[in-house]
């Protein structure tokens, strides 16, 4: 299912709502600290690792990984000055996803792919929290 719940590919216009739905669902019964802070990206690393360790295959976990990626992208929007964009054909081929974020300096990043990489490897160097901390093109302001 896509970001809008229609079965289509995710669109930039839908990503903020997708992240909000993920937060509402994930915090409905737990006290996960999903507050769009940089620190909360550690929770995303733990959730991606938990899916992998729980035996979820990539296809079964695709929707959840997309929601985690939407959350990571929304942190970039709120904290680093990024904005959601629909990738053009070349960017889709390069990144393997139809949407991503554009940083204030014009660089494009792929938060959905970052989460998928963390899920696939579980390696510390694929941490989405570390990704944010080493990210080029961030604005200095906090949203």
N, C-alpha and C positions, 0 to 999 in steps of 0.2 A: 504494500500500500504506500502511496506517496505521502508527501508532507501534508497535503490537504485532506488526506483520508479518502481520496478518490481513486486510488490505484495508479495514478500517473506519477511521472518523475517529480521529485521535489522542485519547487520554484523558490526563488529568493523571497518573493512576497509572502510566502507561507512559513518561513523559517522561524521568525519570532514567535508565532503562535505555536508552532511545533515544539519549540523549547519550553514555552509556558505550559503546554499540555503535559510534557514529560515531567516537569517540576511538580505540577499538581498531582499527577499520578504517583510519582516516586515518594512524595512527602505525605500522601494521604494517610498512611498508617505508620510511618516512621518519622524520625526527627533528623533526616539527612540534612546537612547544612548546604542546601542548594540555593544560595543567595546571589548568584552571578558574580561572586568575588573570585579573584585569582586563586585564593586558597581553596575554593570549592572544586577547582579542577583536580585536586588530589582525589576527591570522591569519585570523579569520572574515571580516573585510572583504576581505582579499586573496583568499581562496577564492571568495567571492561574485563579486568582480570578475573572477577568472579564468574562472568559469563563463560570465559574460556575454561577456567578450572571446573566449572559445572558441566562441561562437556557439550556446550552448545556449538553446533556447527555454524559456519558463517552464513549460510542461507537461512537457517532458523533464527539466527540472531540479527539478521539484516535490519529489521524494523527498529529494534531496540538500539542497535549501533547507530542508526540514522538519527534517532532521538538524542542519543548522547552527543553525536556530532553537532546537532542543532544547538544543544546547550553550549558546547564549547565555542561555536561560532558566535552565539549571542553574548558570551563573556567577552569575546574579541570586539564585538560591536559596542558593548557598554563600557568596557575598560580600556580599550586600546584605540578607539576612534575608527574602527573598521565599519564597513557597511556591507550588507548582503548583496551579492550580484549573481545573476544567471551567467554561467560561463558560456563563451562562444564555442563553436564546434572544435576548434583547436585546443582550447582549454579543457573541454570535456574529454577529449582524447588523451590529453596529457595527465590530467588529474584523476580521470576515471569516475567523476561525479559531475552532475549538472549544475551544481551551485557551490559557491564558496564565498569568501569575503575579500574585499579590496581594502587595503590599508591606506592610511592618509598619504603615504609616499608613493602610492600607485601599485605596490606589490600585491599579488593575489596569493591567497593561502587556501588550503583545503581542509577545514576542520573535520569533515566527515571522513576523509581519508586518514587523517591523523588518528582518529578513534579506531578505525578499522585496523590500522597498523599496530596500535597498542593491543587490541584484541588478538591479532594474529601472533604477535611475538611475546608480549608480556615483559619485554626487556625494559629496564630502567631508562635506557636512552630513547625509548619510544613514549615516554611519559608526556601526556598532554599538558601537565603542569609545567614541566621543564620546557616544553615547546613554547609556552607563553612567555616564560622568563627569558628565553633567548631569542624571542621573535624580533625580527628586523621590521622597521616601518611603523612601530607603535607611536601613537601620539603621547605626549608627556602628561596629558590631562586625564583625570579619572572621570568617567561619565556618571 
